[in-house]
Amino acid sequence: MFATRKLAALSAAFAIVAAWSSAALAQKKYDPGVSDTEIKIGNIMPYSGPASAYGIIGRTEAAYFKKINEAGGINGRKINFISYDDAYSPPKAVEQARKLVESDEVLFIFNSLGTPSNSAIQKYMNAKKVPQLFVATGATKWNDPKDFPWTMGWQPNYQSETQIYAKYILKNMPNAKIAVLFQNDDYGKDYLKGLKDGLGQKASSMIVAEESFETSEPTIDSHIVKLKASNADVFIDIATPKFAAQAIKKVAEIGWKPTHFLNNVSASVGAVIRPAGYENAQDIISAAYLKDASDKQWDSDAGMKEFYAFMAKDFPEGDKLDGGTVTGYGVAQTLVQVLKQCGDNLTRENVMKQAANLRDFRTEVLLPGIKINTAPNDFAPISQLQLQKFKGEKWELFGDVISADVGG
């Protein structure tokens, strides 16, 4: 009788231990790249090549994740951020993506830069069911959860931005003659499509000149001279930082005085405007969704104070006037929010689920009134912009925050 009771007690104890073990296992779900102490994240940046100015974004993210790790990580796990250079070359991006997924076994690839590079790896990432999260490009195609459920953008899409410029031109300069400079790849063509869609039936009559350029060209000076010869009075400048700075300089040098629209991805004061010369950039119009660190109005802003403190303590070698540092900081904060929402369920599927479940989230560097929202059928986290004009040594915002949703 005693033996039977002892056996029953032991069985009950084993059952309790088994239940506890099952509960513990149920609480923690990991895919490759995750352990109780680490989350391994991949990234691809153009640290060299024609778009190397954007490399500052990856360096800012590395510094921010180091700051997070020093504070204890996320739910006790440190971020292992593995970032490789692709020199803005799609074939190299494919090579680096394979290395990150198959050799480094990262949980996902985060904020890799460039429309051509991300286009080259999109099908691979979706076939492997590895998140291609918050890609650093505003191409409209990243918002396509039906066909590419593992790819999500972050910044406002390019077509939204040029549609806003088109609306402004139609309202304020209805008889404008428009000249367009654009990079001859998916990035440039996406911006151009948005402009033409925004102008509608007037596109064919208002656009009097188009000049495309290759990133392998050392200079775009000859293209600017051709565009001036069209007698256009509006210049739409769709270029990455190196070429945008060249365009601003050349426009001034040849005495062309159009109303100059500069795409947001090259609106950095530190990386573009300052090298091109403040005097050459006066009255350029662009669009913004992030606060500009060169603008004194944000000096007393609580969120920007934290950004300035981060730059001083954690990334002193970075330039706070470079828009890339603000971008890297904001998108890194967004990722930290997603990982916090994941809790101990760090599967690739749950990462995408939580990324598609952001509700009115704000990083400290977004402009007032702009919020991050996603849903299972909406992979465009930021869809609001505000126009800005360059005056003196900084951008000045004008008008209202504009919602410009363009579907994938």
NORHUMO-V186851 format. One record per run of one state. SS is the DSSP state (helix for helix, strand for strand, loop for the rest). FROM is the first residue (numbers start at 1). LEN is the number of residues. If there is no record, write none. Layout:
[[SS,FROM,LEN] [SS,FROM,LEN]]
This chain:
[[loop,1,1] [helix,2,26] [loop,28,1] [strand,29,2] [loop,31,3] [strand,34,1] [loop,35,3] [strand,38,8] [loop,46,6] [helix,52,19] [loop,71,3] [strand,74,1] [loop,75,2] [strand,77,9] [loop,86,4] [helix,90,14] [loop,104,4] [strand,108,3] [loop,111,2] [strand,113,1] [loop,114,1] [helix,115,14] [loop,129,3] [strand,132,2] [loop,134,2] [strand,136,1] [loop,137,3] [helix,140,3] [loop,143,8] [strand,151,1] [loop,152,6] [helix,158,15] [loop,173,5] [strand,178,6] [loop,184,2] [helix,186,21] [strand,207,7] [loop,214,7] [helix,221,8] [loop,229,5] [strand,234,5] [loop,239,2] [helix,241,13] [loop,254,5] [strand,259,4] [loop,263,1] [helix,264,3] [loop,267,2] [helix,269,8] [loop,277,1] [helix,278,3] [loop,281,4] [strand,285,4] [loop,289,1] [strand,290,1] [loop,291,5] [helix,296,3] [loop,299,3] [helix,302,12] [loop,314,9] [helix,323,20] [loop,343,2] [strand,345,2] [loop,347,1] [helix,348,8] [loop,356,5] [strand,361,1] [loop,362,4] [strand,366,1] [loop,367,5] [strand,372,1] [loop,373,2] [strand,375,1] [loop,376,2] [strand,378,1] [loop,379,5] [strand,384,8] [loop,392,2] [strand,394,4] [loop,398,4] [strand,402,2] [loop,404,5]]
